Amino acid sequence: MTTQMQRAARAAGMALLTVGLLFNTACDLDEILAVDIPGKVDAESLSDPTLATVLVNSVVGDAECAWSNYAAAASHHSDEWIPTSGNLNMREWGQRKMDPQALSGGVLATGSCESNYGVYTPLQTARFQSNDIFDKLAEFDAGDVPGKAQMQGRVRAYGGWALLALGQGFCSMALDGGAEMQPDQVLDVAAQNFSEAISTAGDAALVSSSYAGRARAKLGMGDWSGAIADAQQVAEGFKFGADRAADLNRRMNFLHRWLNDTNDGISKHGSVADHFRDLTVNDAGELTQNDGMPDPRVPVETIGNQAFDFSTIHYYTTKYTSRADPAPLASWEGAQLIIAEAAAQMGDVATAVGIINGLRAKAGLPEWAAGASASQSDVIAAVLAERSRELFVEQGWRYNDMLQYRGTGQQIPFLGEAGSIHPNGLDQTGAEYGTVTCWELPLVETNGNTNITR
């Protein structure tokens, strides 16, 4: 009997047992209601130092599922995918209609890690859990918990990633019922978390990922030199991701699950956007489309089947081939592009161009010949374009760049806006786009937080 069949059999058995109990003991409902629930854990039990590892792992699990949801939602909301869903909720994600009062806005706010793009609650849960378990660990005697300091560093690191997403994805934020915060303020808290992790985590991979996370937070705050110093600590070849698995929704790579998977009739809610297909680099090192050497960093294919809207051909990326593929959080390539962006912002265009060409060389692509004489503005734009390829559908970077450079000379338009592939405000089926850019603070927060007045 397969594991799935065994689970089904157990579920059916429990249902029959429950029915039998109700009929056989109907005369004593108090007795039924007094039955202990084996899976229930009381708060006092969590003060047991022997559960320290379990508590830490719960933080990791919450943060990983929250990040997977965030990265998928951010990619879907960016210009990396065109909307192809027949499902109202998922179609509104692709069409930028996640108003806090709309159906999709509600899912954004209150959806869980099992939901299609529950983002706010999972991220806030992971952040709260990180703080709560950190405090619980502090209460334990170090002699009872070997590696206590490293455990605290670990939960701080994962809490930092949740805070990073909250700071980079939302227009504003509130933490623990406090006052409304601007993104930079949230990123500053994330940087503090990463700093504690760097000093205590011990594990080399976790420390490197914390340097990468802090570099990204500092970049978002405009601390160019600080971002460079941190990103330089990330060694070549480094990759760090959220562990995923295909057995449970909570454990799945949600980008593959909802956008990329070609194997069932309820995926394919987005198709890789036209301007990310057939990407090439010409002999002069200019980024082109279907004109030059194929860019292996943006692998896009189609088998010609229709997406979930039964209208649009589904294009997908082979960067993810399974719902069990890790959801990337940080990488050396990402850190290099942080250095390039920060350097260009400081006027050091030579360093930025050198990094672009170094990444090109690793991919077997021509160098950017015009980079040697390019202006600062052009080099910044080139870094963003390079990142759109190097980190395609990864780590929520494209969405971050679209928000970070909004209103500047390097602005990247959202789909439906002038300059995008759908400049007239309509998608490829003629449906209208919404106006959402950054995600608004959900009503569950603004209505329930006495420190926020709207």
N, C-alpha and C positions, 0 to 999 in steps of 0.2 A: 504494500500500500504506500503511495507517495505521501510526502509530508503534507501536501495540500489536502489530500483525501483524509489523512489522519486528523488535520485541524478541523475539517468539515464534520467528521464523525464525532469529535469531541464536542464541537459546538452543538450538534444535534442532540447528543446525549445530555448535555447540560440543559438544553431547552426542555427535554422530556422530564428530566429530574425536577426542574423548577415547577412544571405543570403538576407533577405528582405531589410535590410538597404542598402546593396550594390546595389541591383537592383533599389530601389526607389530613391536613392540619388546619383546615379553614376555621375550626372552632377556637383557635388560639393564635390570633394574628400577632399578639405581642411577642410570642415565642419566635415567630418567623422573623419579625423585624429586629429581634435581638441577636440573630445569628451573626457570629464574627465573620468578616470578610477576609479570607487568607491574604489577598493581595494588598490590603489596606495597611499603610505605614503611618503610625502616629508621629507627631513632631518630636516627641521625646526620644524616639528611637534613633533619630538622625543625629543625636548628640553622642552617639557611640563612636569612639575613635577607630574602632575596627571597620567602620563603614567609610572611612576617609576616601579610599580608592573608588568606591562606588559613587560617592558624592561628586568627586572630581570628574569621573566618567560621565555623570549625568550632565554636567556643564558642557563637556565636549560634545556630547550627543545633541544637546539643545542648540549649541552654536553652529554645529555642522549642518543640521537640517535647516536652520534659519538662513544661513549663508547660501545654501543651495537654492532655497526659495527666492532669496533676494537677487542672486546673480541671474537666475532665469527670468525673473520679472523685469529686471533692469534691461536685460538684453532684448526681451520682447517689446518693451516700451521704447527702446532706442530705434535707430534707423537700420538695425541689422536684419530685421525681419519685416515683411509686409503682412498685414492681417489676412488670415485665411480661415477663420473659425466660423462655424455655424452655431456655436454656443454663445449666447448673449454675453455672459460674463467674460469669456476669453476674447471675444471679438472686441469688447470695449477696451481691453488691455491693448490690443494691437492698434486700435483707433484712438488711443489717448483720451479716453472718456471716463477715467476713474475718479469722478467727482466723489467727495466724501459721503454724499447722500445717494449716490447711485449704487446699483447692485454690486458692481465690481469694487467700488469704494468701500463697501461694507466688508467684502472679502479681504481687501487690502488691510483693513483695520483689525478684524476679529478672526480672520481665517487662521487655521492651525497649520502645522507642518504637513498635515495630510491634505490640505486644501490646495486648489490650483492658485498658487501665488498668495497664500497668507503670508504677509510680510511683517506688518507692524507688531502684532502680538508675539510671533516667534522670536523676532529680534529683541523685543523688550523682555521677553521671558529669559532668553539667553543672557542678556545683560544683567537682569536682576539676580538670576541664579549664580552668575559669576561673583557678584558682590556678596550674596548671602552665604555661599559656600566658602568664600574667602574668610568671612567673619567666623563661620563655624570652625574652620580649620584653626583660626587664631586661638579659639578657646581650648583646643586640645593640647595636652602636654606633649612637647616635642619627643619625649621618650616613648610615648605611646604611638606615635605616628612617624615612622622612619621616612625621611625625605619630605617632611612637612613644608619647609620653605619652597622646595621645588614644586610641590603640589599647588601652593598658593600662586607661584609664578605661572603655572599652567592655566589656572582658572582666570588669572588676570589677562593672559594672552588671548584666550578665546573671548573673554568679555570685550577686549579691545576690538576684535573683528566685528562683533555685533554693534558696537558704538560707531565704528567706521561706517558701516552701512547706514545706520540711522542718520549720521551726519551728512553723508554724501547723497542719499536718495531722497530725503524729505526737505521741504521748503523751510521748515522749522521743527523744533522738537521739544519735548518735555521729559524729564527724568524723575521718577518717583513722586509724581504729583507736584513738581516744582514749577517755577516760572518758565514761560516760553523762552526757548534758547535758539539762537541762530546757528547755522551749520558750523561755523568756525569754533563756536563754544563747545559743541559736541565733539568735534575733531580734537580739540584740546584735551578733553577728558579721555578720549581714545588714546591719545599720545601718552598720557599719564599711565594708563593701564599697560601699554606696551613697554614703557620705561621700567615699571616694576617687574614685568616679565623678563626683560633683558637682564636685570640685576639678580634675579632669583631662580629663573626657570631651570637652569642647568643643562637641559637637553639642547644639544647643538642646533637641531632642526627648528625647535621651538624658538630659540633665541634669534636665529636668522629670520624666521618668519616675523618675529616681533620687530626686528630692525626694518624689514620690508613694510610692515604695517605702519610703523611710526613714520617712515619716510613718506608714505602715501598721505598720512594725516598732515604732516608738515607741508607737503606740496600743496594740499588743499587749502592750508592756512597762509600760503605765500611765503613760508620760511624756506627760501630757496637753498641757502647754504646748509641749513639743518637737514633738509631732505637729501641733499647730495651726500653729506657725511654719513647718514644712516644707510642710504642705498649702496654706498661703497662697501658696506660690511657684508653684503650678500654675495656669496661666492658663485662663480660661473658653474652652471649646471644645476643650481638649486631649484627645486620645485617643491611646493607644499600645497596640499589640497585637503578638502573635506572628504573623508572616507564615505563612500556610497555603496549601496547594495540593491539588488533587484527584487528582494522578497517582500518588502513592505513599502507603502507609499512614503512614509516618514523617512525612509532610508534611500530613496531613489534620487538619482541625478535629475532634477526637475527640468532642466533645459532639454535633456534628451527625452524625458517623459512627455512633455507637453508640446514641444516644437519639432524635435528632430527625428523621432521614432517613426519609421515607415511601416511598422508591422501590424498596426491595428487601426480601427476606424474611429478612435476617440483621441488620437494624437494629431499632429500636423495642424496645430492652431496658428502656425505662422510658416511662411516660406522664406528662405533666405532672399533678402531684397535684391533687386536687379543689379544695383551698383556694387554688390559684393560677389557677383558671379563672374567667372572667366577673367579673374584679375591677373594682370601681367606687369612686367617691368621691361621697358625698352632698352636699347643698347646705351642710351645716354643716362640710364638710371632713373628715368621719369616713371612715375606710377601710372600705369595705363590699364585699359580693359580690352582684352582680346586683341592686343597689339604688342607682341614681344614675347619674352620668356614667361611661361606660367609661374605665378607666385605660389610656391608650395605651402605657404603659411595660411592660405585661405582655401582649404580644400572643400569645394562645393560640388555636389552631384545631384542627379535626379534619375529616378527610374520611370519617370513619365506618369506617375499616378496622381490623382487629384488630392488636394488637401481637404480638410474637414468641411470647407464651404462647398465642396463638389463643383467648383468652378475654376479654381486656380491650380496650376501645376505645382506640385510640392518639390521644392529644392531644399536640400539638407546638407549639413557639413559632416565630414568624416572625422572631425576632431573628437566627436563623441560617437561611439558605436554601440553603447550599452547603457542601460539605466544604472548600472553598477560602476560606471566610470567616475573617478574622483571629480569633485567640483573644485577647480583651482582657486586658491586664495592668494598665493604669491609665487613669484618666480624670478630667476636672475634676469631674464629678458625684461620683465616688468620693472625691476629695479634699475636696469640700464636706461630705460626710457624715462624714468623719473629723473635720473641724473641729466639726461639730454634736455628734458624740458626745463628743469631748474637752471641749467647752465645757459640755455638760450635766453631765458628770462633775465638772467644777469648780464647778458651781452656777450657771453663766451660761446659764440656760434661755432667756433672750430671744434670744441669738445662735442657739441651736439651733433654736428655733421659726422665727426669721427665715429660716434656711437651708431648713428644710422648706417654708416658704411660697414661697421663691424658686424652688425646684425645681418646686413645684406650678405656679407661674405659667408657667414655661417649657413645661410639659406641658399648659397650658390647663385646669388643674384648680382647684377651689375651695380657698381657704385653710383652714387648720385653726383654726376659730373658738375652740375650747376651749383652744387652746395658750396663750393669753394668761394663763390662770389655772391651768394644769396644774402638778402637782408635779414635782419633779426626777425622781422614779422614773418617772412617767408620760411625761415628755419623753424620757428615755433609751429607754424602750420604744417610743415613737413614732419615734425615729431608726432603731431597728432595723427596725421595720415599714416605714418609708419606704425603707430600703436594700433590703429584701426585694423591693420593687417596682422601684425605680430601677435596681438592679443584679441583677435577676432572671437566673439562670443565667450570671452573669458573675464571673470572677476568683476563684472559690472563696469569695466573701464570706459566703454564707448558712451554709456549713459552719463558717467561722471564727466567726461570731456565735453559732452553736449551741454551740460549744466554749467560747468566751470567757465566755459568760454562764451556763454550766452551774453550778447550785447557787446562783444569785442570784434576786432577785425578778423579773428579766427573762428567766428561763430559757425557752428555746425547745425544746420536746420533740422528740425524734427520733420517727420513725414507729414505732408499736408501743408507745410510752410513753403514760401518762396525759396527757391534754390534747392529744394529737395527733389527726388524723383517723382513726387506727386505734388507739384507746386500749386495746383488749383484747389486744394483743400479736400479732394476726393481720392479714395483709394482706387485700386485697379478694377473694382467692381462698380464704382460710382457711388459708394457709400461715403458719407461725410466724416471727416476726422474731427476729434474734439480739440481742446486747447491745453490740455494738461501737459506741463513740462516736469517740474519737480512735483513730488507727491505732497499733497496738503496734509497737515496734521489731522488725523481722523476725528470724527465727531465723538467717538468713544472717549477721546482725550479732552477735546475742547468742552464737551458737555459735562464731563465728570471731574474736571480739574478746577478747583475753586481759584487757583492762581492764574487762570487764563480767562480773560474777558474778551468776547467777540461781539 
